[in-house]
C-alpha cells in the first residue's frame, strides 16, 4: 500500500482479521484447558495438604514442586524449552496449535495456585459438616469446594486468560501466529509502526472483552 491509501498504509486488514481469529482461538482453547488442569492441580494441592481429606506429604510436596517450577519459568524461555516436546506432539512448532502446549503448561500452574488460595478461603465448618453427614470426597468436591469457591475461581481464570493473551503475543515471536506474530514480523521487523500499533490496539480490545465477561460472570454468581 502507499501512503495515500489510508491512515494505516501498511496494514493488511485481511491478515489482521486472521491474526485476531488466531489470537482468540489460542486464548479460548488454552483458557478452557488451563481451567480444567489448573482446577485439578489446585484441588489436589488442597486435599493432599495436612489435615485434609487426602493428606499426603509426598503427593503434596511433588505437586507443589511441579507447580512452582513451571510457574517460575519465564514464558518465552518455556516456549523455547518445549520446542522438542511441541514438535513431537503437534508435528510442528509453527502456527496457533503449536503454541497451545506452552500456553497451557505455562498458565495451568499459575491458575492452580489461585485455585488453592480460593479453596483455603472456604469455611472449614462447611467441609466438616459435609464430612459428618457421610459425604464422599467426590461429593464434597462437587457440592462444597467448587460451588463455595466459584466466584474466586471465575475471577482467577479471568486474570489467567488475560495473562494468556499476553502469552500468545510472546509466542508469536517464534511463529505461533496471532497478533503478536503480526506485530513482530510485519510491524517491528519491517519498521511498519502502524501495523504494530493496530495489532496492539486489538490485543487491548480482546483483553477488555475477556475481563468484562469474567467480571460480569463473577458478579452474577457471587451471592455474598
Residue frames relative to the residue before (quaternion, step in Angstrom):
aa qw qx qy qz dx dy dz
X 1.0000 0.0000 0.0000 0.0000 0.00 0.00 0.00
X 0.3520 -0.7105 0.5632 0.2326 3.58 -1.21 0.49
X 0.6994 -0.4790 0.3258 0.4185 3.53 -1.28 0.30
X 0.6553 0.5392 -0.3205 0.4210 3.58 1.12 -0.68
X 0.6257 0.6093 -0.3301 0.3582 3.57 1.15 -0.33
X 0.8170 -0.2020 0.1012 0.5305 3.57 1.14 0.20
X 0.6992 -0.4657 0.3534 0.4115 3.50 -1.40 0.10
X 0.7654 0.2166 -0.1201 0.5939 3.58 1.14 -0.68
X 0.1584 -0.8746 0.4497 0.0878 3.58 0.49 1.22
X 0.7401 0.4207 -0.2408 0.4661 3.60 1.06 -0.64
X 0.5319 0.6465 -0.4044 0.3682 3.58 1.26 -0.08
X 0.2045 -0.7316 0.6420 0.1034 3.53 -0.85 1.09
X 0.3001 -0.8182 0.4602 0.1695 3.58 -0.11 1.28
X 0.5910 0.5473 -0.3694 0.4635 3.59 1.13 -0.52
X 0.6715 0.4746 -0.2837 0.4933 3.56 0.96 -0.90
X 0.6172 0.5407 -0.3476 0.4538 3.59 1.06 -0.71
X 0.6501 0.5093 -0.3132 0.4689 3.59 0.95 -0.85
X 0.6367 0.5205 -0.3246 0.4672 3.59 0.97 -0.83
X 0.6515 0.5167 -0.3077 0.4625 3.58 1.01 -0.83
X 0.6209 0.5311 -0.3351 0.4692 3.60 1.06 -0.75
X 0.6556 0.5070 -0.3042 0.4697 3.57 0.93 -0.93
X 0.6517 0.5158 -0.3145 0.4586 3.60 0.95 -0.85
X 0.6488 0.5106 -0.3114 0.4705 3.57 1.00 -0.83
X 0.6574 0.4998 -0.3058 0.4737 3.58 0.94 -0.88
X 0.6326 0.5378 -0.3207 0.4558 3.58 1.02 -0.83
X 0.6848 0.4801 -0.2868 0.4674 3.58 0.80 -1.02
X 0.6745 0.5047 -0.2948 0.4510 3.57 0.93 -0.90
X 0.6809 0.5012 -0.2962 0.4443 3.57 0.86 -0.97
X 0.6911 0.4748 -0.2888 0.4621 3.60 0.79 -1.00
X 0.6959 0.4683 -0.2853 0.4637 3.58 0.84 -0.94
X 0.6163 0.5409 -0.3533 0.4504 3.62 1.07 -0.62
X 0.6558 0.5093 -0.3117 0.4620 3.59 0.91 -0.90
X 0.7099 0.4472 -0.2651 0.4751 3.60 0.82 -0.98
X 0.6083 0.5381 -0.3476 0.4686 3.58 1.11 -0.63
X 0.6261 0.5371 -0.3304 0.4588 3.58 1.01 -0.81
X 0.6861 0.4887 -0.2874 0.4560 3.58 0.85 -0.96
X 0.7193 0.4392 -0.2530 0.4751 3.57 0.78 -1.06
X 0.6673 0.5053 -0.3022 0.4562 3.58 0.92 -0.88
X 0.6260 0.5285 -0.3317 0.4676 3.58 1.05 -0.76
X 0.6583 0.5069 -0.3087 0.4630 3.58 0.93 -0.90
X 0.6701 0.4934 -0.2982 0.4675 3.59 0.92 -0.88
X 0.6582 0.5197 -0.3053 0.4511 3.57 0.97 -0.87
X 0.6533 0.4975 -0.3092 0.4796 3.58 0.99 -0.83
X 0.6380 0.5205 -0.3252 0.4650 3.58 1.00 -0.80
X 0.6373 0.5195 -0.3227 0.4689 3.58 0.98 -0.81
X 0.6803 0.4983 -0.2847 0.4560 3.56 0.95 -0.91
X 0.7393 0.4394 -0.2427 0.4489 3.58 0.77 -1.01
X 0.6888 0.4658 -0.2874 0.4754 3.60 1.16 -0.50
X 0.4729 0.6661 -0.4417 0.3710 3.59 1.30 0.00
X 0.6718 -0.4960 0.3507 0.4239 3.62 -1.21 0.41
X 0.8386 0.1871 -0.1819 0.4782 3.56 -1.12 0.86
X 0.5775 0.5592 -0.4002 0.4400 3.60 1.21 0.31
X 0.7629 -0.4331 0.2448 0.4128 3.57 -1.32 0.21
X 0.7807 0.2339 -0.1291 0.5649 3.59 1.03 -0.78
X 0.0729 0.8495 -0.5206 0.0447 3.59 1.07 0.65
X 0.2427 0.7441 -0.5809 0.2235 3.56 -0.62 1.18
X 0.3724 -0.7745 0.4680 0.2059 3.56 -0.32 1.27
X 0.6671 0.5139 -0.3144 0.4382 3.59 0.92 -0.88
X 0.6687 0.4890 -0.2952 0.4759 3.58 0.88 -0.98
X 0.6622 0.5115 -0.3046 0.4551 3.57 0.93 -0.89
X 0.6622 0.5066 -0.3030 0.4615 3.57 0.96 -0.87
X 0.6912 0.4823 -0.2862 0.4557 3.59 0.84 -0.98
X 0.6559 0.4987 -0.3121 0.4731 3.58 0.97 -0.84
X 0.6611 0.5077 -0.2996 0.4641 3.56 0.96 -0.89
X 0.6444 0.5162 -0.3206 0.4641 3.58 1.01 -0.80
X 0.6424 0.5249 -0.3168 0.4598 3.58 0.97 -0.88
X 0.6623 0.5030 -0.2945 0.4707 3.55 0.92 -0.94
X 0.6873 0.4963 -0.2892 0.4446 3.58 0.83 -0.94
X 0.6396 0.5368 -0.3311 0.4395 3.58 0.99 -0.84
X 0.7455 0.4039 -0.2369 0.4743 3.59 0.70 -1.07
X 0.6104 0.5452 -0.3522 0.4540 3.58 1.18 -0.48
X 0.7084 0.4898 -0.2497 0.4426 3.56 1.14 -0.65
X 0.5936 0.5795 -0.3728 0.4157 3.60 1.20 -0.37
X 0.4627 -0.6666 0.4965 0.3082 3.64 -0.74 0.95
X 0.5832 -0.6523 0.3503 0.3341 3.55 -0.85 0.99
X 0.6643 0.5137 -0.3295 0.4316 3.60 0.85 -0.88
X 0.6345 0.5005 -0.3261 0.4905 3.60 1.13 -0.65
X 0.6221 0.5439 -0.3335 0.4537 3.58 1.03 -0.81
X 0.6170 0.5475 -0.3406 0.4512 3.58 0.98 -0.83
X 0.6808 0.4853 -0.2856 0.4685 3.57 0.90 -0.95
X 0.6530 0.5223 -0.3121 0.4510 3.60 0.95 -0.88
X 0.7317 0.4424 -0.2301 0.4647 3.56 1.05 -0.78
X 0.3548 0.7619 -0.4846 0.2425 3.61 1.21 0.07
X 0.6764 0.4682 -0.3241 0.4671 3.68 0.79 -0.83
X 0.6529 0.5130 -0.3059 0.4658 3.59 0.98 -0.87
X 0.6583 0.5117 -0.2987 0.4643 3.57 0.94 -0.93
X 0.6541 0.5143 -0.3056 0.4628 3.56 0.95 -0.89
X 0.6571 0.5263 -0.3096 0.4420 3.58 1.03 -0.82
X 0.7825 0.3600 -0.1973 0.4682 3.60 0.76 -1.00
X 0.7529 0.3721 -0.2091 0.5010 3.60 1.11 -0.59
X 0.4449 -0.7179 0.4343 0.3131 3.58 1.24 -0.34
X 0.7820 0.1283 -0.0728 0.6056 3.57 1.30 -0.04
X 0.3076 -0.7340 0.5649 0.2180 3.56 -1.22 0.37
X 0.6468 0.4846 -0.3195 0.4947 3.56 1.29 0.24
X 0.7085 0.4434 -0.3397 0.4313 3.55 -1.17 0.64
X 0.7042 -0.4988 0.3129 0.3968 3.58 -1.24 0.44
X 0.6576 0.5165 -0.3272 0.4402 3.61 0.92 -0.82
X 0.6431 0.5374 -0.3198 0.4420 3.56 1.05 -0.74
X 0.6355 0.5359 -0.3326 0.4454 3.59 1.19 -0.44
X 0.5444 0.6844 -0.3823 0.2986 3.58 1.15 -0.60
X 0.6504 0.5153 -0.3606 0.4260 3.68 0.77 -0.80
X 0.6852 0.4748 -0.2920 0.4688 3.59 0.87 -0.92
X 0.6289 0.5400 -0.3355 0.4476 3.58 0.99 -0.81
X 0.7054 0.4633 -0.2664 0.4656 3.57 0.85 -0.99
X 0.6779 0.4830 -0.2967 0.4680 3.58 0.88 -0.92
X 0.6702 0.4992 -0.2997 0.4602 3.56 1.10 -0.64
X 0.7585 0.4092 -0.2062 0.4634 3.59 1.02 -0.80
X 0.5997 0.6082 -0.3693 0.3662 3.62 0.99 -0.75
X 0.6686 0.4777 -0.3317 0.4635 3.67 0.84 -0.77
X 0.6070 0.5518 -0.3407 0.4593 3.57 1.09 -0.74
X 0.6948 0.4578 -0.2716 0.4837 3.56 0.90 -0.94
X 0.5833 0.5881 -0.3717 0.4192 3.60 1.07 -0.67
X 0.6507 0.5029 -0.3144 0.4742 3.59 1.00 -0.77
X 0.6406 0.5103 -0.3265 0.4718 3.57 1.03 -0.71
X 0.6102 0.5345 -0.3369 0.4779 3.59 1.11 -0.71
X 0.6475 0.5272 -0.3151 0.4511 3.57 0.92 -0.91
X 0.6483 0.5107 -0.3140 0.4693 3.58 0.95 -0.88
X 0.6530 0.5193 -0.3102 0.4557 3.58 0.98 -0.88
X 0.6793 0.4933 -0.2929 0.4576 3.59 0.92 -0.87
X 0.6355 0.5374 -0.3305 0.4451 3.58 1.06 -0.67
X 0.6327 0.5458 -0.3268 0.4416 3.58 1.22 -0.43
X 0.5189 0.6402 -0.4176 0.3827 3.59 1.26 -0.23
X 0.5275 -0.6269 0.4765 0.3189 3.56 -1.00 0.85
X 0.4499 -0.7122 0.4719 0.2604 3.58 -0.67 1.12
X 0.5837 0.6035 -0.3658 0.4016 3.57 1.13 -0.60
X 0.6207 0.5448 -0.3414 0.4488 3.57 1.08 -0.71
X 0.6627 0.4939 -0.2988 0.4771 3.57 0.97 -0.88
X 0.6594 0.5099 -0.3062 0.4598 3.57 0.93 -0.89
X 0.6241 0.5378 -0.3372 0.4556 3.59 1.03 -0.74
X 0.6565 0.5019 -0.3082 0.4713 3.57 0.98 -0.85
X 0.6501 0.5115 -0.3160 0.4645 3.57 1.00 -0.82
X 0.6632 0.5185 -0.3106 0.4413 3.60 0.95 -0.84
X 0.6773 0.4641 -0.2856 0.4943 3.59 1.20 -0.48
X 0.5922 -0.6319 0.3373 0.3691 3.56 1.29 0.26
X 0.3380 0.7521 -0.5034 0.2581 3.59 1.19 0.37
X 0.4399 -0.6789 0.5206 0.2730 3.56 -1.00 0.81
X 0.6735 -0.4855 0.3591 0.4263 3.56 -1.27 0.29
X 0.6410 0.5303 -0.3223 0.4516 3.58 0.98 -0.84
X 0.6537 0.5052 -0.3072 0.4723 3.56 1.00 -0.84
X 0.6393 0.5248 -0.3267 0.4573 3.58 0.99 -0.82
X 0.6397 0.5188 -0.3266 0.4637 3.57 1.01 -0.81
X 0.7341 0.4443 -0.2368 0.4556 3.58 0.82 -1.05
X 0.7925 0.3622 -0.1611 0.4634 3.57 0.89 -0.95
X 0.7683 0.3261 -0.1809 0.5202 3.59 1.17 -0.45
X 0.7491 0.4349 -0.2586 0.4277 3.58 0.45 -1.21
X 0.7286 0.4299 -0.2594 0.4659 3.60 0.70 -1.03
X 0.6841 0.4729 -0.3220 0.4525 3.67 0.76 -0.86
X 0.6822 0.5049 -0.2990 0.4363 3.60 0.91 -0.89
X 0.7626 0.3533 -0.1913 0.5070 3.58 1.07 -0.68
X 0.3525 0.8004 -0.4489 0.1835 3.60 1.28 -0.05
X 0.6443 0.5052 -0.3621 0.4455 3.67 0.80 -0.75
X 0.6739 0.4792 -0.2945 0.4791 3.59 0.94 -0.87
X 0.6250 0.5372 -0.3383 0.4543 3.60 1.06 -0.71
X 0.6679 0.4834 -0.2966 0.4819 3.59 0.96 -0.86
X 0.6348 0.5200 -0.3255 0.4697 3.56 0.99 -0.81
X 0.6630 0.5195 -0.2945 0.4514 3.56 1.01 -0.85
X 0.6834 0.4602 -0.3020 0.4795 3.58 0.93 -0.82
X 0.5693 0.5680 -0.3838 0.4539 3.59 1.18 -0.44
X 0.6509 0.4982 -0.3003 0.4878 3.57 0.94 -0.93
X 0.6657 0.5109 -0.2984 0.4547 3.57 0.95 -0.90
X 0.6465 0.5211 -0.3281 0.4504 3.59 0.97 -0.80
X 0.6240 0.5214 -0.3364 0.4749 3.57 1.07 -0.70
X 0.6321 0.5114 -0.3238 0.4837 3.58 1.04 -0.77
X 0.6427 0.5345 -0.3224 0.4442 3.58 1.01 -0.79
X 0.5926 0.5507 -0.3698 0.4570 3.59 1.07 -0.62
X 0.6496 0.4980 -0.3013 0.4891 3.56 1.04 -0.79
X 0.6263 0.5365 -0.3300 0.4593 3.57 1.05 -0.77
X 0.6390 0.5262 -0.3408 0.4456 3.61 0.96 -0.80
X 0.6262 0.5331 -0.3374 0.4582 3.56 1.07 -0.71
X 0.6636 0.4844 -0.3048 0.4818 3.60 0.99 -0.81
X 0.6316 0.5326 -0.3343 0.4535 3.59 1.02 -0.78
X 0.5737 0.6123 -0.3682 0.4004 3.57 1.17 -0.55
X 0.5673 0.6140 -0.3795 0.3965 3.58 1.16 -0.53
X 0.7448 0.3413 -0.2209 0.5292 3.60 1.11 -0.57
X 0.6930 -0.5373 0.2663 0.4002 3.56 1.15 0.57
X 0.3557 0.7569 -0.4841 0.2573 3.60 1.13 0.56
X 0.5187 -0.6270 0.4278 0.3935 3.56 1.22 -0.24
X 0.6077 0.5765 -0.4068 0.3646 3.55 -1.29 -0.14
X 0.7582 -0.4029 0.2771 0.4313 3.51 -1.37 -0.06
X 0.6123 0.5546 -0.3537 0.4386 3.59 1.06 -0.64
X 0.6460 0.5129 -0.3038 0.4768 3.54 1.00 -0.89
X 0.6647 0.5068 -0.3014 0.4588 3.57 0.92 -0.91
X 0.6679 0.5050 -0.3024 0.4554 3.58 0.92 -0.92
X 0.6985 0.4699 -0.2749 0.4645 3.58 1.01 -0.80
X 0.7399 0.4204 -0.2371 0.4686 3.59 0.75 -1.06
X 0.7850 0.3340 -0.1735 0.4920 3.57 0.66 -1.13
X 0.7129 0.4472 -0.2535 0.4770 3.56 1.15 -0.57
X 0.7912 0.3503 -0.1895 0.4641 3.55 0.31 -1.26
X 0.7256 0.4579 -0.2715 0.4361 3.59 0.68 -1.07
X 0.7442 0.3672 -0.2242 0.5109 3.59 1.11 -0.56
X 0.4310 -0.7296 0.4257 0.3174 3.55 1.38 0.15
X 0.4019 0.6717 -0.5036 0.3656 3.56 1.03 0.86
X 0.1980 -0.8393 0.4977 0.0928 3.54 0.18 1.30
X 0.6030 0.5674 -0.3648 0.4259 3.58 1.11 -0.58
X 0.6233 0.5278 -0.3384 0.4673 3.60 1.07 -0.70
X 0.6512 0.5107 -0.3066 0.4703 3.57 0.94 -0.91
X 0.6593 0.5214 -0.3058 0.4472 3.57 0.95 -0.90
X 0.6872 0.4748 -0.2898 0.4673 3.59 0.81 -0.99
X 0.6381 0.5200 -0.3307 0.4616 3.61 0.96 -0.81
X 0.6477 0.5192 -0.3134 0.4612 3.58 0.99 -0.82
X 0.6322 0.5303 -0.3289 0.4593 3.58 0.99 -0.84
X 0.6791 0.4808 -0.2982 0.4677 3.60 0.91 -0.85
X 0.5904 0.5443 -0.3642 0.4717 3.60 1.10 -0.61
X 0.6601 0.5065 -0.2987 0.4674 3.58 0.94 -0.90
X 0.6358 0.5247 -0.3287 0.4609 3.58 1.00 -0.82
X 0.6509 0.5091 -0.3114 0.4691 3.59 0.95 -0.86
X 0.6229 0.5348 -0.3320 0.4645 3.58 1.02 -0.81
X 0.6717 0.4996 -0.2982 0.4586 3.59 0.87 -0.97
X 0.6412 0.5273 -0.3252 0.4528 3.60 1.01 -0.79
X 0.6755 0.4816 -0.2925 0.4755 3.58 0.86 -0.95
X 0.6524 0.5105 -0.3170 0.4619 3.59 0.97 -0.83
X 0.6537 0.5185 -0.3105 0.4555 3.57 0.95 -0.86
X 0.6576 0.5061 -0.3081 0.4653 3.58 0.91 -0.91
X 0.6722 0.5013 -0.2925 0.4596 3.58 0.90 -0.93
X 0.6703 0.4949 -0.2993 0.4649 3.59 0.90 -0.90
X 0.6401 0.5311 -0.3225 0.4519 3.58 1.02 -0.80
X 0.6663 0.4912 -0.2995 0.4744 3.58 0.91 -0.92
X 0.6430 0.5320 -0.3205 0.4482 3.58 0.95 -0.90
X 0.6617 0.5136 -0.3019 0.4553 3.57 0.94 -0.91
X 0.6770 0.5141 -0.2925 0.4380 3.58 0.97 -0.88
X 0.7550 0.3910 -0.2182 0.4791 3.62 0.98 -0.79
X 0.5940 0.5609 -0.3719 0.4407 3.59 1.24 -0.25
X 0.1402 -0.8370 0.5282 0.0281 3.57 -0.30 1.29
X 0.4665 0.6960 -0.4503 0.3086 3.58 1.23 0.00
